């Protein structure tokens, strides 16, 4: 796993006026929190963030360098929330979560569909019910994404959470939940409904 570094500085005080001054001086107000640690107000450089964010993906683990009394410490962290201003859409605050590389955490993993379902040849449509799934694993084992192959799915076929598996990853979603289904198109469903009605009328 590639190590991505981010430098931070502790800050004292809080409030809108201080946050405004930090941003004016080229910084971004942030907070570092996590299990068994006290929340710590910090500041990171806007320039560093702009370089860093190009490497960021969902659930990326960063190494935060933070000066402390005992020297510069390195902490494994994740970006949890990035707040932006309503006007201008500029970053005004970032929340960082400190994690333990030896303790499992809950993360949200994106789901991507691959292949072309054979059901599409019969005018079927792809209905993706889940685009992300919650999972539990060690920070070093977080998958970047989950690929679900739909190539062999015909109309009426589905892939459920219980059908996907990854080493050392526990999925927290109900195993019976469908991730994707190949359904009849609207026109096809209407035609089938009309055929059913006609068949019922003939019986009567």
N, CA, C and O of each residue as an XYZ file, in Angstrom:
816
protein
N       0.846     -1.193      0.000
C       0.000      0.000      0.000
C       0.882      1.244      0.000
O       1.726      1.399      0.882
N       0.701      2.126     -0.968
C       1.506      3.329     -1.093
C       1.234      4.274      0.080
O       0.084      4.515      0.446
N       2.316      4.804      0.662
C       2.156      5.738      1.776
C       1.940      7.146      1.246
O       2.726      7.644      0.439
N       0.863      7.786      1.708
C       0.555      9.152      1.321
C       0.676     10.027      2.560
O      -0.015      9.803      3.554
N       1.547     11.017      2.503
C       1.838     11.853      3.657
C       1.057     13.160      3.618
O       0.800     13.718      2.551
N       0.682     13.639      4.814
C       0.074     14.956      4.940
C       0.618     15.604      6.209
O       0.642     14.983      7.271
N       1.049     16.847      6.092
C       1.581     17.578      7.233
C       0.476     18.390      7.896
O      -0.391     18.945      7.220
N       0.514     18.454      9.207
C      -0.497     19.206      9.953
C       0.171     19.933     11.106
O       1.257     19.562     11.550
N      -0.496     20.975     11.583
C      -0.036     21.727     12.744
C      -1.190     21.826     13.737
O      -2.342     22.000     13.341
N      -0.879     21.714     15.022
C      -1.926     21.904     16.022
C      -2.251     23.395     16.097
O      -1.405     24.241     15.808
N      -3.479     23.702     16.484
C      -3.879     25.103     16.607
C      -4.640     25.299     17.914
O      -5.274     24.382     18.436
N      -4.555     26.502     18.412
C      -5.271     26.846     19.632
C      -6.394     27.822     19.305
O      -6.296     28.622     18.374
N      -7.448     27.738     20.083
C      -8.572     28.632     19.862
C      -9.533     28.109     18.817
O      -9.234     27.158     18.096
N     -10.692     28.743     18.746
C     -11.695     28.359     17.759
C     -12.615     29.543     17.495
O     -12.519     30.585     18.144
N     -13.489     29.362     16.550
C     -14.401     30.441     16.208
C     -14.259     30.853     14.753
O     -13.272     30.528     14.093
N     -15.258     31.571     14.265
C     -15.292     31.970     12.859
C     -14.161     32.917     12.501
O     -13.600     32.834     11.408
N     -13.818     33.828     13.428
C     -12.767     34.805     13.126
C     -11.412     34.125     12.966
O     -10.628     34.480     12.086
N     -11.145     33.140     13.829
C      -9.875     32.409     13.728
C      -9.841     31.574     12.452
O      -8.832     31.546     11.748
N     -10.950     30.894     12.159
C     -11.017     30.075     10.940
C     -10.810     30.937      9.697
O     -10.148     30.523      8.746
N     -11.380     32.132      9.716
C     -11.234     33.051      8.585
C      -9.778     33.468      8.418
O      -9.277     33.550      7.296
N      -9.094     33.733      9.542
C      -7.678     34.129      9.489
C      -6.817     32.977      8.966
O      -5.890     33.194      8.185
N      -7.130     31.747      9.402
C      -6.369     30.576      8.950
C      -6.478     30.430      7.435
O      -5.483     30.202      6.747
N      -7.703     30.566      6.928
C      -7.899     30.440      5.476
C      -7.217     31.579      4.719
O      -6.692     31.379      3.624
N      -7.230     32.774      5.310
C      -6.575     33.922      4.677
C      -5.074     33.704      4.587
O      -4.422     34.158      3.647
N      -4.526     32.992      5.595
C      -3.083     32.729      5.629
C      -2.690     31.482      4.843
O      -1.541     31.044      4.905
N      -3.641     30.910      4.103
C      -3.318     29.761      3.254
C      -3.479     28.416      3.921
O      -2.882     27.431      3.488
N      -4.286     28.364      4.978
C      -4.514     27.099      5.677
C      -5.962     26.660      5.629
O      -6.837     27.404      5.186
N      -6.201     25.460      6.083
C      -7.560     24.927      6.193
C      -7.761     24.447      7.628
O      -7.013     23.585      8.090
N      -8.748     24.980      8.344
C      -9.040     24.477      9.691
C      -9.511     23.023      9.600
O     -10.258     22.655      8.694
N      -9.065     22.213     10.547
C      -9.445     20.796     10.526
C      -9.512     20.269     11.963
O      -9.099     20.937     12.911
N     -10.035     19.071     12.088
C     -10.115     18.413     13.393
C      -9.649     16.973     13.235
O      -9.966     16.315     12.244
N      -8.907     16.494     14.202
C      -8.468     15.097     14.221
C      -9.129     14.424     15.417
O      -9.007     14.896     16.548
N      -9.823     13.329     15.167
C     -10.498     12.615     16.253
C     -10.383     11.121     16.012
O      -9.943     10.684     14.949
N     -10.778     10.349     17.000
C     -10.724      8.896     16.847
C     -10.976      8.200     18.165
O     -11.160      8.844     19.199
N     -10.982      6.896     18.121
C     -11.223      6.095     19.307
C     -10.037      6.214     20.264
O      -8.882      6.071     19.862
N     -10.342      6.476     21.528
C      -9.336      6.549     22.596
C      -8.387      7.736     22.477
O      -7.326      7.734     23.101
N      -8.743      8.748     21.692
C      -7.920      9.962     21.652
C      -8.830     11.181     21.812
O     -10.012     11.133     21.472
N      -8.270     12.265     22.329
C      -9.021     13.507     22.454
C      -9.032     14.225     21.106
O      -8.041     14.217     20.377
N     -10.165     14.841     20.789
C     -10.245     15.595     19.542
C      -9.208     16.708     19.553
O      -9.027     17.397     20.556
N      -8.531     16.872     18.422
C      -7.431     17.826     18.349
C      -7.636     18.784     17.172
O      -7.660     18.350     16.021
N      -7.786     20.088     17.454
C      -7.894     21.072     16.366
C      -6.549     21.192     15.648
O      -5.514     21.353     16.294
N      -6.561     21.118     14.343
C      -5.327     21.199     13.568
C      -5.524     22.099     12.360
O      -6.639     22.525     12.060
N      -4.433     22.378     11.678
C      -4.465     23.167     10.442
C      -3.599     22.467      9.406
O      -2.519     21.965      9.717
N      -4.087     22.440      8.174
C      -3.264     21.916      7.077
C      -3.157     22.974      5.984
O      -4.004     23.862      5.892
N      -2.144     22.884      5.176
C      -1.906     23.857      4.115
C      -2.836     23.609      2.929
O      -3.027     22.473      2.495
N      -3.401     24.682      2.424
C      -4.252     24.569      1.231
C      -3.437     24.025      0.064
O      -3.921     23.198     -0.709
N      -2.200     24.491     -0.058
C      -1.328     24.032     -1.158
C      -1.071     22.530     -1.052
O      -1.122     21.814     -2.052
N      -0.794     22.053      0.176
C      -0.562     20.618      0.378
C      -1.820     19.822      0.055
O      -1.748     18.752     -0.551
N      -2.972     20.350      0.461
C      -4.238     19.639      0.229
C      -4.529     19.517     -1.267
O      -4.970     18.466     -1.731
N      -4.284     20.582     -2.016
C      -4.558     20.557     -3.449
C      -3.697     19.509     -4.152
O      -4.150     18.859     -5.094
N      -2.449     19.347     -3.691
C      -1.585     18.312     -4.258
C      -2.057     16.928     -3.837
O      -2.037     15.980     -4.621
N      -2.480     16.835     -2.584
C      -2.858     15.545     -2.002
C      -4.153     14.992     -2.565
O      -4.263     13.794     -2.825
N      -5.125     15.858     -2.753
C      -6.465     15.376     -3.116
C      -6.505     14.672     -4.472
O      -7.434     13.914     -4.751
N      -5.502     14.920     -5.314
C      -5.424     14.240     -6.604
C      -5.100     12.756     -6.425
O      -5.370     11.941     -7.307
N      -4.515     12.417     -5.268
C      -4.168     11.015     -4.995
C      -5.234     10.309     -4.161
O      -5.218      9.087     -4.008
N      -6.156     11.099     -3.629
C      -7.137     10.533     -2.712
C      -8.223      9.747     -3.433
O      -8.722     10.152     -4.483
N      -8.568      8.625     -2.844
C      -9.705      7.839     -3.279
C     -10.535      7.551     -2.038
O     -10.111      7.842     -0.919
N     -11.700      6.987     -2.233
C     -12.526      6.681     -1.074
C     -11.774      5.729     -0.127
O     -11.191      4.735     -0.559
N     -11.803      6.054      1.151
C     -11.206      5.227      2.218
C      -9.679      5.149      2.177
O      -9.097      4.223      2.742
N      -9.029      6.097      1.525
C      -7.564      6.110      1.513
C      -7.017      6.338      2.923
O      -7.521      7.187      3.657
N      -5.992      5.583      3.297
C      -5.319      5.775      4.576
C      -4.118      6.699      4.357
O      -3.255      6.426      3.522
N      -4.079      7.792      5.117
C      -2.990      8.753      5.024
C      -2.092      8.645      6.254
O      -2.520      8.167      7.305
N      -0.858      9.088      6.116
C       0.038      9.207      7.253
C       0.164     10.685      7.580
O       0.760     11.447      6.819
N      -0.398     11.087      8.712
C      -0.356     12.495      9.108
C       0.852     12.751      9.992
O       1.021     12.107     11.028
N       1.698     13.699      9.580
C       2.843     14.111     10.385
C       2.425     15.307     11.229
O       2.022     16.347     10.709
N       2.529     15.134     12.541
C       2.036     16.148     13.464
C       3.088     16.443     14.539
O       3.422     15.558     15.328
N       3.616     17.675     14.582
C       4.608     18.028     15.610
C       4.001     17.947     17.019
O       2.929     18.497     17.272
N       4.691     17.262     17.921
C       4.262     17.166     19.301
C       5.457     17.425     20.206
O       6.578     17.583     19.723
N       5.229     17.469     21.508
C       6.306     17.786     22.448
C       7.455     16.783     22.364
O       8.615     17.130     22.583
N       7.112     15.531     22.043
C       8.135     14.484     21.958
C       8.764     14.396     20.571
O       9.585     13.518     20.307
N       8.373     15.311     19.691
C       8.878     15.270     18.321
C       7.742     15.085     17.334
O       6.577     15.043     17.729
N       8.063     14.976     16.070
C       7.042     14.785     15.036
C       6.523     13.354     15.075
O       7.287     12.400     14.928
N       5.237     13.220     15.271
C       4.599     11.904     15.326
C       3.862     11.623     14.025
O       3.375     12.544     13.369
N       3.781     10.354     13.655
C       3.043      9.942     12.463
C       1.804      9.163     12.884
O       1.885      8.198     13.643
N       0.653      9.603     12.374
C      -0.604      8.971     12.734
C      -1.355      8.526     11.473
O      -1.454      9.294     10.516
N      -1.888      7.292     11.462
C      -2.695      6.853     10.321
C      -4.087      7.476     10.417
O      -4.755      7.356     11.444
N      -4.517      8.134      9.354
C      -5.806      8.831      9.381
C      -6.573      8.612      8.077
O      -6.015      8.205      7.058
N      -7.868      8.896      8.149
C      -8.732      8.884      6.972
C      -9.473     10.211      6.900
O      -9.777     10.812      7.930
N      -9.764     10.665      5.696
C     -10.599     11.852      5.520
C     -12.062     11.414      5.645
O     -12.532     10.581      4.871
N     -12.779     11.979      6.623
C     -14.171     11.583      6.835
C     -15.154     12.593      6.263
O     -16.165     12.209      5.675
N     -14.866     13.883      6.431
C     -15.790     14.911      5.946
C     -15.015     16.117      5.427
O     -14.074     16.593      6.062
N     -15.429     16.596      4.264
C     -14.872     17.832      3.716
C     -16.025     18.819      3.564
O     -16.944     18.600      2.776
N     -15.965     19.898      4.323
C     -17.018     20.905      4.276
C     -16.633     22.015      3.315
O     -15.482     22.451      3.278
N     -17.613     22.468      2.535
C     -17.370     23.537      1.570
C     -18.345     24.692      1.792
O     -19.433     24.508      2.338
N     -17.945     25.860      1.366
C     -18.808     27.022      1.492
C     -19.934     26.947      0.464
O     -19.763     26.392     -0.622
N     -21.083     27.512      0.821
C     -22.222     27.536     -0.103
C     -21.888     28.404     -1.311
O     -22.191     28.054     -2.452
N     -21.264     29.534     -1.039
C     -20.868     30.441     -2.119
C     -19.393     30.213     -2.432
O     -18.534     30.348     -1.561
N     -19.117     29.872     -3.662
C     -17.731     29.669     -4.088
C     -17.259     28.234     -4.022
O     -16.275     27.872     -4.667
N     -17.965     27.394     -3.233
C     -17.643     25.975     -3.130
C     -16.183     25.730     -2.729
O     -15.552     24.782     -3.196
N     -15.662     26.593     -1.860
C     -14.288     26.420     -1.395
C     -14.280     25.624     -0.087
O     -15.241     25.669      0.682
N     -13.201     24.903      0.154
C     -13.103     24.069      1.357
C     -12.946     24.960      2.588
O     -12.086     25.839      2.625
N     -13.791     24.721      3.597
C     -13.721     25.537      4.810
C     -13.347     24.717      6.042
O     -12.962     25.291      7.061
N     -13.452     23.375      5.973
C     -13.105     22.557      7.137
C     -12.991     21.096      6.716
O     -13.697     20.650      5.811
N     -12.096     20.347      7.377
C     -11.922     18.920      7.084
C     -11.895     18.139      8.392
O     -11.253     18.556      9.357
N     -12.585     17.017      8.424
C     -12.550     16.105      9.571
C     -11.670     14.910      9.225
O     -11.882     14.250      8.207
N     -10.680     14.633     10.073
C      -9.815     13.469      9.901
C     -10.084     12.477     11.026
O     -10.196     12.864     12.189
N     -10.185     11.204     10.677
C     -10.377     10.142     11.657
C      -9.073      9.380     11.830
O      -8.539      8.830     10.867
N      -8.558      9.345     13.061
C      -7.368      8.537     13.326
C      -7.790      7.087     13.533
O      -8.743      6.809     14.260
N      -7.076      6.165     12.891
C      -7.412      4.748     12.986
C      -6.222      3.971     13.536
O      -5.092      4.457     13.553
N      -6.504      2.768     13.979
C      -5.444      1.841     14.383
C      -5.298      0.799     13.284
O      -6.287      0.210     12.847
N      -4.086      0.575     12.842
C      -3.857     -0.396     11.774
C      -4.099     -1.821     12.250
O      -4.114     -2.752     11.445
N      -4.290     -1.997     13.575
C      -4.532     -3.324     14.136
C      -5.983     -3.524     14.558
O      -6.341     -4.577     15.087
N      -6.825     -2.506     14.323
C      -8.218     -2.586     14.744
C      -9.136     -2.438     13.536
O      -8.950     -1.537     12.719
N     -10.119     -3.313     13.424
C     -11.043     -3.265     12.300
C     -11.933     -2.033     12.391
O     -12.286     -1.580     13.480
N     -12.285     -1.506     11.234
C     -13.160     -0.344     11.170
C     -14.269     -0.604     10.154
O     -14.157     -1.484      9.301
N     -15.333      0.176     10.263
C     -16.432      0.073      9.311
C     -16.236      1.118      8.217
O     -15.977      2.288      8.499
N     -16.362      0.682      6.973
C     -16.182      1.581      5.833
C     -17.266      1.315      4.795
O     -17.883      0.250      4.771
N     -17.475      2.295      3.952
C     -18.436      2.173      2.858
C     -17.667      1.966      1.560
O     -16.843      2.798      1.183
N     -17.934      0.865      0.881
C     -17.182      0.512     -0.320
C     -18.063      0.660     -1.558
O     -19.184      0.152     -1.575
N     -17.579      1.346     -2.593
C     -18.379      1.515     -3.809
C     -18.485      0.213     -4.611
O     -17.560     -0.599     -4.632
N     -19.632      0.037     -5.270
C     -19.888     -1.145     -6.095
C     -19.974     -0.725     -7.558
O     -20.685      0.220     -7.900
N     -19.247     -1.430     -8.415
C     -19.278     -1.156     -9.853
C     -19.708     -2.418    -10.598
O     -19.303     -3.526    -10.245
N     -20.522     -2.241    -11.620
C     -20.976     -3.364    -12.440
C     -20.058     -3.506    -13.644
O     -19.671     -2.513    -14.262
N     -19.708     -4.760    -13.977
C     -18.859     -5.015    -15.142
C     -19.567     -5.984    -16.089
O     -20.408     -6.778    -15.670
N     -19.213     -5.904    -17.361
C     -19.811     -6.801    -18.344
C     -21.142     -6.278    -18.869
O     -21.683     -5.288    -18.375
N     -21.651     -6.967    -19.878
C     -22.951     -6.633    -20.473
C     -23.875     -7.830    -20.282
O     -23.595     -8.918    -20.784
N     -24.956     -7.636    -19.570
C     -25.871     -8.733    -19.247
C     -26.532     -9.289    -20.514
O     -26.941     -8.536    -21.397
N     -26.627    -10.628    -20.584
C     -27.261    -11.250    -21.754
C     -28.740    -10.881    -21.816
O     -29.351    -10.936    -22.884
N     -29.316    -10.505    -20.673
C     -30.726    -10.115    -20.644
C     -31.021     -8.842    -21.403
O     -32.176     -8.565    -21.727
N     -29.991     -8.063    -21.693
C     -30.206     -6.830    -22.444
C     -30.599     -7.120    -23.896
O     -31.257     -6.315    -24.555
N     -30.173     -8.293    -24.371
C     -30.537     -8.670    -25.743
C     -32.031     -8.941    -25.872
O     -32.590     -8.895    -26.968
N     -32.673     -9.225    -24.730
C     -34.121     -9.476    -24.716
C     -34.887     -8.255    -24.218
O     -35.980     -8.362    -23.662
N     -34.272     -7.083    -24.436
C     -34.882     -5.806    -24.039
C     -34.979     -5.639    -22.514
O     -35.828     -4.898    -22.020
N     -34.122     -6.319    -21.792
C     -34.093     -6.135    -20.346
C     -33.350     -4.860    -19.979
O     -32.644     -4.280    -20.805
N     -33.511     -4.434    -18.751
C     -32.811     -3.246    -18.269
C     -32.082     -3.586    -16.969
O     -32.503     -4.463    -16.214
N     -30.994     -2.881    -16.727
C     -30.198     -3.109    -15.515
C     -30.709     -2.196    -14.401
O     -30.766     -0.977    -14.564
N     -31.076     -2.790    -13.280
C     -31.497     -2.022    -12.116
C     -30.494     -2.269    -10.992
O     -30.465     -3.350    -10.403
N     -29.672     -1.261    -10.698
C     -28.682     -1.397     -9.629
C     -29.282     -0.864     -8.337
O     -29.559      0.329     -8.219
N     -29.481     -1.747     -7.372
C     -30.125     -1.386     -6.113
C     -29.124     -0.854     -5.084
O     -29.462      0.016     -4.281
N     -27.903     -1.370     -5.106
C     -26.869     -0.931     -4.175
C     -25.686     -0.366     -4.957
O     -25.160     -1.014     -5.862
N     -25.281      0.833     -4.599
C     -24.097      1.429     -5.231
C     -22.918      1.446     -4.266
O     -21.778      1.664     -4.676
N     -23.191      1.218     -2.991
C     -22.148      1.064     -1.980
C     -22.605     -0.001     -0.993
O     -23.790     -0.325     -0.921
N     -21.659     -0.539     -0.237
C     -22.003     -1.525      0.781
C     -21.093     -1.300      1.994
O     -19.897     -1.050      1.841
N     -21.659     -1.390      3.184
C     -20.879     -1.239      4.402
C     -20.121     -2.532      4.683
O     -20.645     -3.632      4.504
N     -18.872     -2.374      5.129
C     -18.043     -3.544      5.405
C     -17.154     -3.279      6.613
O     -16.974     -2.138      7.038
N     -16.607     -4.358      7.152
C     -15.708     -4.253      8.304
C     -14.414     -4.982      7.974
O     -14.430     -6.127      7.523
N     -13.291     -4.302      8.204
C     -11.992     -4.915      7.929
C     -10.890     -4.057      8.545
O     -11.159     -2.979      9.075
N      -9.664     -4.534      8.473
C      -8.525     -3.750      8.919
C      -8.248     -2.631      7.911
O      -8.498     -2.814      6.720
N      -7.742     -1.490      8.354
C      -7.465     -0.386      7.431
C      -6.581     -0.771      6.250
O      -6.756     -0.256      5.146
N      -5.633     -1.674      6.480
C      -4.720     -2.074      5.405
C      -5.384     -2.987      4.377
O      -4.809     -3.251      3.320
N      -6.586     -3.470      4.678
C      -7.264     -4.422      3.798
C      -8.528     -3.842      3.155
O      -9.333     -4.582      2.591
N      -8.698     -2.534      3.241
C      -9.887     -1.906      2.656
C      -9.813     -1.987      1.130
O      -8.873     -1.462      0.533
N     -10.787     -2.632      0.495
C     -10.776     -2.684     -0.974
C     -11.168     -1.333     -1.560
O     -12.013     -0.625     -1.012
N     -10.552     -0.993     -2.668
C     -10.865      0.277     -3.323
C     -12.277      0.266     -3.891
O     -12.967      1.286     -3.888
N     -12.700     -0.902     -4.381
C     -14.017     -1.041     -4.991
C     -14.405     -2.509     -5.056
O     -13.573     -3.394     -4.856
N     -15.668     -2.754     -5.336
C     -16.153     -4.120     -5.540
C     -16.725     -4.187     -6.948
O     -17.627     -3.421     -7.290
N     -16.208     -5.098     -7.767
C     -16.714     -5.291     -9.127
C     -17.674     -6.474     -9.149
O     -17.342     -7.566     -8.686
N     -18.855     -6.248     -9.686
C     -19.857     -7.307     -9.808
C     -20.089     -7.588    -11.285
O     -20.555     -6.718    -12.021
N     -19.767     -8.793    -11.716
C     -19.914     -9.187    -13.120
C     -21.361     -9.580    -13.405
O     -21.900    -10.492    -12.778
N     -21.984     -8.881    -14.360
C     -23.391     -9.160    -14.674
C     -23.551     -9.843    -16.036
O     -24.664     -9.970    -16.546
N     -22.434    -10.280    -16.618
C     -22.442    -10.835    -17.980
C     -23.481    -11.940    -18.171
O     -24.189    -11.951    -19.178
N     -23.580    -12.868    -17.216
C     -24.445    -14.043    -17.391
C     -25.857    -13.868    -16.840
O     -26.594    -14.844    -16.700
N     -26.231    -12.648    -16.531
C     -27.573    -12.419    -15.976
C     -28.615    -12.248    -17.070
O     -28.474    -11.410    -17.961
N     -29.677    -13.069    -16.984
C     -30.806    -12.920    -17.887
C     -31.916    -12.146    -17.202
O     -31.772    -11.744    -16.047
N     -33.008    -11.936    -17.894
C     -34.132    -11.206    -17.317
C     -34.665    -11.964    -16.097
O     -34.938    -13.163    -16.156
N     -34.801    -11.238    -15.006
C     -35.273    -11.834    -13.758
C     -34.153    -12.288    -12.834
O     -34.403    -12.623    -11.676
N     -32.923    -12.304    -13.334
C     -31.784    -12.728    -12.518
C     -31.255    -11.572    -11.670
O     -31.354    -10.407    -12.056
N     -30.690    -11.913    -10.507
C     -30.130    -10.907     -9.599
C     -28.809    -11.407     -9.025
O     -28.509    -12.601     -9.059
N     -28.032    -10.472     -8.499
C     -26.851    -10.795     -7.698
C     -27.103    -10.214     -6.318
O     -27.428     -9.035     -6.179
N     -26.952    -11.050     -5.298
C     -27.209    -10.632     -3.926
C     -25.898    -10.435     -3.160
O     -24.834    -10.885     -3.586
N     -26.007     -9.752     -2.025
C     -24.823     -9.487     -1.199
C     -24.135    -10.790     -0.805
O     -22.907    -10.845     -0.738
N     -24.910    -11.835     -0.545
C     -24.323    -13.117     -0.124
C     -23.455    -13.752     -1.211
O     -22.675    -14.661     -0.927
N     -23.584    -13.285     -2.440
C     -22.834    -13.871     -3.546
C     -21.488    -13.197     -3.790
O     -20.721    -13.639     -4.645
N     -21.199    -12.142     -3.057
C     -19.893    -11.502     -3.201
C     -19.055    -11.825     -1.966
O     -19.579    -11.922     -0.856
N     -17.791    -11.986     -2.166
C     -16.890    -12.317     -1.056
C     -15.508    -11.751     -1.346
O     -15.038    -11.766     -2.484
N     -14.868    -11.253     -0.296
C     -13.510    -10.742     -0.414
C     -12.717    -11.215      0.802
O     -13.256    -11.252      1.908
N     -11.461    -11.572      0.620
C     -10.647    -12.059      1.746
C     -10.562    -11.034      2.871
O     -10.277     -9.861      2.632
N     -10.810    -11.484      4.096
C     -10.644    -10.663      5.298
C     -11.578     -9.459      5.359
O     -11.323     -8.510      6.100
N     -12.664     -9.497      4.580
C     -13.649     -8.410      4.598
C     -15.017     -8.980      4.966
O     -15.489     -9.931      4.342
N     -15.645     -8.398      5.973
C     -16.971     -8.830      6.408
C     -17.992     -7.792      5.970
O     -17.907     -6.628      6.361
N     -18.963     -8.214      5.155
C     -19.999     -7.292      4.702
C     -21.102     -7.203      5.751
O     -21.548     -8.218      6.285
N     -21.535     -5.983      6.039
C     -22.499     -5.746      7.106
C     -23.926     -5.614      6.600
O     -24.861     -5.540      7.397
N     -24.102     -5.584      5.293
C     -25.436     -5.489      4.701
C     -26.151     -6.827      4.806
O     -25.510     -7.876      4.866
N     -27.488     -6.791      4.829
C     -28.285     -8.018      4.818
C     -27.881     -8.869      3.605
O     -27.930     -8.382      2.476
N     -27.485    -10.122      3.818
C     -27.004    -10.956      2.704
C     -28.053    -11.220      1.623
O     -27.709    -11.568      0.494
N     -29.338    -11.053      1.969
C     -30.401    -11.324      1.000
C     -30.758    -10.110      0.144
O     -31.608    -10.204     -0.741
N     -30.119     -8.981      0.401
C     -30.393     -7.777     -0.388
C     -29.791     -7.918     -1.784
O     -28.642     -8.331     -1.939
N     -30.577     -7.571     -2.787
C     -30.101     -7.646     -4.174
C     -29.246     -6.429     -4.500
O     -29.616     -5.294     -4.195
N     -28.109     -6.678     -5.117
C     -27.238     -5.598     -5.559
C     -27.697     -5.088     -6.918
O     -27.739     -3.882     -7.160
N     -28.039     -6.019     -7.799
C     -28.452     -5.662     -9.155
C     -29.448     -6.701     -9.663
O     -29.365     -7.880     -9.319
N     -30.378     -6.250    -10.478
C     -31.377     -7.138    -11.091
C     -31.538     -6.758    -12.553
O     -31.496     -5.581    -12.910
N     -31.725     -7.776    -13.402
C     -32.060     -7.510    -14.801
C     -33.580     -7.633    -14.913
O     -34.137     -8.721    -14.768
N     -34.228     -6.525    -15.168
C     -35.692     -6.482    -15.184
C     -36.216     -6.274    -16.598
O     -35.479     -5.885    -17.504
N     -37.528     -6.545    -16.766
C     -38.178     -6.231    -18.041
C     -38.214     -4.723    -18.219
O     -38.337     -3.980    -17.245
N     -38.108     -4.272    -19.461
C     -38.258     -2.848    -19.728
C     -39.715     -2.468    -19.516
O     -40.582     -3.340    -19.451
N     -39.991     -1.172    -19.407
C     -41.355     -0.706    -19.162
C     -42.306     -1.182    -20.256
O     -43.421     -1.616    -19.969
N     -41.863     -1.100    -21.514
C     -42.698     -1.533    -22.623
C     -42.951     -3.031    -22.591
O     -44.047     -3.495    -22.904
N     -41.919     -3.786    -22.207
C     -42.043     -5.235    -22.135
C     -43.004     -5.637    -21.023
O     -43.804     -6.557    -21.193
N     -42.926     -4.944    -19.878
C     -43.814     -5.236    -18.763
C     -45.265     -4.945    -19.135
O     -46.171     -5.694    -18.770
N     -45.476     -3.845    -19.868
C     -46.824     -3.488    -20.287
C     -47.398     -4.543    -21.217
O     -48.566     -4.920    -21.111
N     -46.547     -5.018    -22.140
C     -46.999     -6.041    -23.086
C     -47.356     -7.328    -22.355
O     -48.358     -7.968    -22.673
N     -46.538     -7.709    -21.378
C     -46.802     -8.919    -20.607
C     -48.084     -8.783    -19.804
O     -48.853     -9.738    -19.683
N     -48.318     -7.576    -19.246
C     -49.542     -7.326    -18.474
C     -50.767     -7.438    -19.359
O     -51.774     -8.025    -18.964
N     -50.682     -6.874    -20.559
C     -51.818     -6.928    -21.502
C     -52.090     -8.364    -21.923
O     -53.247     -8.758    -22.065
N     -51.031     -9.152    -22.124
C     -51.210    -10.549    -22.493
C     -51.897    -11.323    -21.381
O     -52.729    -12.192    -21.641
N     -51.549    -11.007    -20.147
C     -52.156    -11.676    -18.998
C     -53.636    -11.345    -18.909
O     -54.464    -12.218    -18.650
N     -53.964    -10.064    -19.126
C     -55.369     -9.634    -19.068
C     -56.185    -10.336    -20.138
O     -57.294    -10.800    -19.873
N     -55.635    -10.415    -21.356
C     -56.335    -11.087    -22.450
C     -56.562    -12.550    -22.123
O     -57.634    -13.102    -22.371
N     -55.525    -13.172    -21.557
C     -55.635    -14.590    -21.206
C     -56.729    -14.799    -20.138
O     -57.483    -15.770    -20.197
N     -56.801    -13.905    -19.197
C     -57.816    -14.018    -18.136
C     -59.216    -13.822    -18.714
O     -60.159    -14.505    -18.314
N     -59.349    -12.875    -19.667
C     -60.657    -12.619    -20.290
C     -61.133    -13.828    -21.081
O     -62.324    -14.139    -21.096
N     -60.198    -14.510    -21.739
C     -60.569    -15.688    -22.506
C     -61.073    -16.800    -21.601
O     -61.987    -17.543    -21.961
N     -60.464    -16.908    -20.417
C     -60.889    -17.924    -19.473
C     -62.321    -17.678    -19.025
O     -63.100    -18.615    -18.851
N     -62.666    -16.376    -18.834
C     -64.005    -16.048    -18.389
C     -65.040    -16.288    -19.491
O     -66.231    -16.059    -19.281
